[in-house]
Structures are given as structure tokens and as C-alpha cells.
Amino acid sequence: MDLLTQVLTQLWNEVVDYVPNVGAAIVILLIGWVAGRIFGRIISKFLDRVGVDDALRKTAVGRAVERSGISLVRLFDLIARWFIYLIAIYGAVLVLNISQLAVLFEVLVTYLPNLAAGIAILVGGIILADFFADYIRSLSAEAKIEYGDVIALVVRMFLYFVVITMALAQMKIEVQLLYIFATALAWGLAIGISVAIGIAVGWGLKDVVAEWAKGLKKS
């Protein structure tokens, strides 16, 4: 009975000592929940006022995303909220002294900014790539350049590839194979464009060269 009394007393003391930690953890979670909703709402209103969804809607990828029912503003709202939520959960876990969960949530909190930055690079890069490709297409149409649409498409696909590679690298996803492929693709495009320019210049100057050759022969 004495041993049982000692065990129960020790258990009760541990519970009493642990109750303040539980209360502090609950308070941290409530504060994090409120702060996360406020922060997410601020981010969504800012992006909506800037017009990110409208700018993305003008691109081919943006129209495809819109058909899937996903809103970019809503996505960043959720990321911002969960960043604060995870910080609050991490703080609560530290207060409760649960070391294994603390390590897990520390990794998640550290990774979320990389995820948000990667998505931002992806969205901004796609908008700029479409703008640049559309500008090339309109310019070639005004100048009546043959195969202008094909050139714009090639430029668009290449810029998409570069943007996706940069976004994945920011998200800490291994892209070594993509870098190798991108290097080979860049060299191939450079050689192809150089050959095309050389052929175009040569074809355009063929009459000039012929006249120069005739004059040289007569002299």
C-alpha cells in the first residue's frame, strides 16, 4: 500500500506539473489559429488587389488552372495560413516537450517558405514567358515573318522549361537531370538558330554575291 501510494502520488504530481504546459500549448494553438487566418486573409487580399489571378488568367497555363477550379490567391492563402499554423503547432510541441514531433514540425516550418517561393517563381515565370512569347508572335505577324508562330511556340516551351527547373530547384527537388537536359537543349537551340540565321543571310545576299562575282569576272 505504501508503494502504491508513492506511485499514485508521483503520478499525480507529474499530472499537476504537466497541466500548465497543456494550458500553454492550447493558448499557443488558439493564437496561431487566429493569426494564421488573419495573415492568410492579408496575403489573399494583397494578391487579389495586385491582380495575380487576372494576369495568370491571360496565359495558357492560367486558363488551364482556372478550368480545374484552383485559385492562385486561395492557394497562397492556404500556404500562409498553414505556415502560421505549423509555427504554432511547433511551439505547442516544444512546450509539451515532445522531441520527436518537434523535429518533424521544424522540418515542415523550414520547408514551407521554399514551397511558397517555388510557386511564386513558377507563376511569375509563366506570366513573363507567355508575355514574351506573345510579343514575339505579334511582332513577327506585323513584320510578316514566316513561321513566326512556330518560333513563338519554341520560345514559350523553352522558357516554361527554364521556369519549371528554377521552381523545382527552389522547392528543394532534385533537378540535376533537368539541368543536363536544359544545357543540351540550349546548345541545340543556339546551333539551330545560328544555322537558320546563316542560311537566311546567305539566301538574302545571294543576288548581291552573284552581281559581285559577275563584276569581278568582267574586270
Residue pairs with C-beta under 8 A, 6 or more apart in sequence:
21 95
21 96
21 97
22 96
24 92
24 95
25 91
25 92
25 93
25 95
25 96
26 92
28 88
28 91
28 92
28 95
29 88
29 89
29 92
31 88
32 84
32 85
32 87
32 88
32 89
32 91
32 92
33 85
33 88
35 84
35 88
36 80
36 81
36 82
36 83
36 84
36 85
36 88
37 81
39 80
39 81
39 83
39 84
40 77
40 78
40 80
40 81
40 84
41 77
42 80
43 76
43 77
43 80
44 73
44 74
44 76
44 77
44 80
47 53
47 72
47 73
47 76
48 73
52 72
52 73
52 123
53 62
53 71
53 72
53 73
55 62
55 127
56 62
56 65
56 66
56 72
56 123
56 126
56 127
57 63
57 66
58 127
58 130
59 126
59 127
59 130
60 130
61 126
61 130
61 160
62 126
62 127
65 72
72 123
75 119
76 116
76 119
79 112
79 115
79 116
79 119
80 116
82 112
83 109
83 112
83 113
83 116
86 105
86 108
86 109
86 112
87 109
89 105
90 102
90 105
90 106
90 108
90 109
93 101
93 102
93 105
94 102
111 172
114 170
114 171
114 172
115 171
117 170
117 171
118 167
118 168
118 170
118 171
119 167
121 163
121 166
121 167
121 170
122 163
122 164
122 167
125 159
125 160
125 162
125 163
125 166
125 167
126 160
126 163
128 159
129 156
129 159
129 160
129 163
130 156
132 155
132 159
133 152
133 153
133 155
133 156
133 159
134 152
136 148
136 151
136 152
136 155
137 148
137 149
137 151
137 152
139 148
140 148
140 149
140 151
140 152
141 148
145 151
154 189
158 185
158 189
161 178
161 182
161 185
162 182
164 178
165 175
165 178
165 179
165 182
168 175
168 178
169 175
